[in-house]
């Protein structure tokens, strides 16, 4: 799990260390690891005024402000759903989708995830921010990011 992106719902260093110990114990027992599974999902909403839209999403989803980023992120109080992140835009972008998914994966898995999305008909919009994130789009132009937190 080394290199795993910080989880928006509170994955801390101690969690990563525990995962590394579990991985080592599993390896000693010859239990194969399923490395394609770890990921974090974030729904990102672009807004000119995050403070204007956050109350709506909070009420609609029944979410609560994330304690360390209360003006940007909402979390499921039961920790079942994805984080909702409101990204401040500087100018309106009416020709672009305003809600997209950010799929956080371990750094070493990101290139394969990007390649798989492209092989499935996606297109790479930009890798200018890699290895932090890659922006991809489906066949109709709906965007999503593969992110690592790097």
KELOMAR-228883 format. One record per residue: residue in three letters; x negated, y negated, z negated of N, C-alpha, C, O in turn. Coordinates in steps of 0.02 Angstrom, whole numbers, plus 50000, padded with zeros to 5 digits. Example, Ala and Ser with C-alpha at 12.3 -4.5 7.8 and 13.67 -1.06 7.14 Angstrom:
residues 2
ala493405028449610493855022549610493405016549610492885016649577 ser493585011249646493165005349643493554999849606493304994349598 
***
This chain:
residues 150
unk499595006050000500005000050000499574993750000499834988150000 unk498934994550000498494988650001498654984450061498764987050116 unk498674977950053498814973450107499554972150117499754968650163 unk499984974950074500694974150080500904967050064500664964150015 unk501334964250104501554957350094501934956650029502284961250008 unk501874950849997502264949749935503004950049950503244947149999 unk503374953449909504094954149920504454947949897504314945349843 unk504914945649937505304939849917505724941049855505904936149822 unk505874947249837506294948549779505874950449719506124953849674 unk505254948349716504884948949655504374954449650504174956049594 unk504154957449704503614962249700502994958649674502794953549702 unk502704961149623502134957949592501514962449598501574968149620 unk500944959849580500314963549584500374970149547500114975249570 unk500704970149489500764976349451501154981649489501014987549482 unk501644979449530502014984249570501574987249625501614993249638 unk501174983049655500714985449707500214990249677500074995549707 unk499944988649619499464993049586499794999749569499475004949577 unk500404999649545500765005849530500865009949594500765016049594 unk501045006649647501145010149711500495013249734500495018849761 unk499935009749725499285012549744499115018749702498845023549729 unk499285018649638499155024549595499595030349617499375036149618 unk500225028949633500675034249657500425037149723500435043249733 unk500205032849767499935035049832499335039549821499275044749854 unk498885037649776498285041649762498485048449732498195053649751 unk498965048449686499185054749656499515059249709499405065349709 unk499905056349753500215060249806499685063249853499755068949874 unk499175059349868498635061849911498275067749878498105072549912 unk498165067349812497845072949777498265079249781497995084849780 unk498915078449786499375084149790499525086049863499945090449876 unk499195082749910499295083849982500005082250004500265085350051 unk500315077449972500975075149992500875069550043500565064450027 unk501125070450104501005065350155501395058850140501955058950115 unk501075053350156501385046750146501795044950207501605046650263 unk502355041750197502765039050252502625031650256502955027650223 unk502115029850296501875022950297502315018250338502205012150335 unk502785020750375503205016250415503795013550375504145009150400 unk503905015950316504495014050277504425007350240504905003550241 unk503855005750208503834999650167503954993350209503604992050258 unk504444989650189504574983250221505034979150176505364981850132 unk505034972750188505484968150153505864964550208505584962750260 unk506504963350196506914959950246507134953250218507394952850163 unk507044947950258507244941250240507674938550297507484938750355 unk508264935950280508684932450328508504925050324508594921950272 unk508254922350379508044915350380508554911050417508774912850472 unk508744905550387509224900950416508884894250425508634891350377 unk508864891750487508574885150500509094879850485509674880550506 unk508904874650449509374869250432509004862650426508434862450403 unk509324857350447509044850650439509054848650365508614845050342 unk509554851050328509604849550257509754855950218510334857550208 unk509234859450196509354865550158509814864550097510224868950082 unk509744858950063510164857850004510904857150022511334858349980 unk511054855250085511744854750106512044861550123512654862450115 unk511644866350145511914872850166511844878250112512224883150113 unk511374877450066511274882650015511904884049974512044889949961 unk512294879049952512884880649912513384885149950513694889649920 unk513464884050015513914888250055513684895450054514074899950040 unk513044896650069512784903450072512794906650004512914912749998 unk512664902749952512684905449884513384907949867513474913449842 unk513884903849882514574905749867514814911549911515134916249887 unk514654911249974514864916450021514574923250003514924928350004 unk513934923449986513594929749973513624932049900513504937849885 unk513794927349855513764929049784513054929549759512914933149710 unk512594926049792511884926249775511724920749724512144916449709 unk511124920949698510884915949650510234912949676509884916149716 unk510054906849654509414904049675508834908349650508844910849594 unk508334909049693507724912449671507384907849621507274901949637 unk507204910249562506934905749510506334901549530506294895749511 unk505874904449569505274900649585505344896449648504904892449664 unk505894897149686506024892949745506774891449751507084893049801 unk507064888349700507784887349698508064882949753508664883449768 unk507654878749784507904874349837507814877249906507974873949956 unk507564883449911507434886549976507724893549983507914895450038 unk507754897249928507924904349934508474906449886508524903949830 unk508874911149911509384914349871509244921749869508994924649917 unk509404924849812509294932049805509924935449779510334932349745 unk509994941649796510544945749771510414947149697509894950049681 unk510864945249653510734946449581510694953849564510434955649511 unk510944958149608510904965449597510314968549634510214974649631 unk509924964449669509334966549706509474972149756509084976849763 unk510044971549791510214976449842510154973449912509984977049959 unk510284966949919510294963849984509654960049998509244958949953 unk509564957950060508964954150078508974947150049509494944550030 unk508384944250045508314937250025508594932950081508524934650140 unk508894927350064509104922350114508664916250103508664913150050 unk508284914550155507814908950153508074903550199508234904850256 unk508114897450174508324891750215507714887750233507384884750190 unk507554887750297506964884650324507124877550347507554876550390 unk506794872650320506914865650338506654864350409506064865450424 unk507104861850452506914859750520506804852250520507124848650483 unk506354850050563506244842850571506724839750621506944834050612 unk506894843550673507354841050725507834846750744507644852550739 unk508434845050767508904850250789508624854150849508274851350891 unk508794860550852508594864750909509224868550933509294874450918 unk509664865150968510304868250986510244874251034510714878251037 unk509714874851071509644880351118509304886451088509134891151125 unk509214886551024508864892050990509314894650934509664890850901 unk509294901450925509684904050869509424901250803508814900350796 unk509864900050757509674896750695509634901650636509424899750581 unk509834907850647509774913050596509384918750627509544921150682 unk508874920950592508484926650618508234930850559508264928650502 unk507974936750574507704941150524506944940450521506624939850573 unk506674940550461505954941150450505844947950419506074949250363 unk505494952350454505364959050430504634959350406504174959250447 unk504534959550340503864959750311503634966950307503974971250278 unk503054968350335502754974950334502034974350311501754968850311 unk501714979850292501014979550274500604977150335500764978650392 unk500074973450320499654970550372499424975650424499434974250484 unk499224981550401498964986550447499504989650491499344992950541 unk500134988650474500684991450514500984986450563501354988350608 unk500824980150554501144974950595501024975750670501514975450708 unk500414976950693500314977650766500734983350796500994982650851 unk500784988950760501194994450785501934992650787502294994650833 unk502164988850737502874986850735503024982150792503544982650824 unk502554977450805502634972850862502654976750927503074975450970 unk502194981450935502154985450996502794989551005503044990051061 unk503064992350952503674996250956504264991950977504674994051018 unk504304985950949504854981350968504804979451041505304978951076 unk504204978251064504094976451135504264982451180504574981551233 unk504074988351160504224994351199504974995751203505224998851250 unk505344993251152506064994151150506434988551187507034987751178 unk506084984651227506394979451267506314972451241506554967651271 unk505964971651185505854965051157505294961351194504894964351230 unk505294954951184504754950951213504394947051159504704944651111 unk503744946351167503354942451120503434935051138503264932951193 unk503694931251090503774924051101503114920551085502884916351125 unk502814922251027502154919451011501814923750959502134926650914 unk501164924150966500744927250914500264922050886499754923850856 unk500424915750896499984910350874499894910250798499404907350773 unk500344913250760500304913150687500054919750659500014920550598 unk499894924550703499634931050681498954930050647498564925850668 unk498824933950596499184939750573499734938250521500004942950492 unk499884931950510500424930250464501104932450490501494935550453 unk501244930850553501874933050584501834932450659501454928550687 unk502244936550691502344936550764503084935150775503504937850740 unk503234931050824503934929550841504104933650904503764933250955 unk504634937550899504874941650954505594939950969505924936450930 unk505844942351025506544941251042506814947451077506444951151110 unk507464948551068507784954151103507944952151174507744946651196 unk508284956451211508404955251282508834949051295508824946351350 unk509204946651244509614940651253509304934451220509624929151218 unk508694935051196508354929251168508444928251094508204923151068 unk508784932851058508864932250985508184933750953507904939050965 unk507944929250912507274929850884507264933450817507754933550780 unk506684936550804506534939650740505774939250731505404938650780 unk505554939550669504834939350656504604945650622504944948350578 unk504034948150642503674953350605503164949350565502734945950594 unk503204949950499502774945850455502394950250407502604955850390 unk501824947650385501404951350338501274947450273501074950450223 unk501384941050274501214936950216500474935250214500254931950168 unk500094937550264499374936250266499244928950280498664926750283 
***
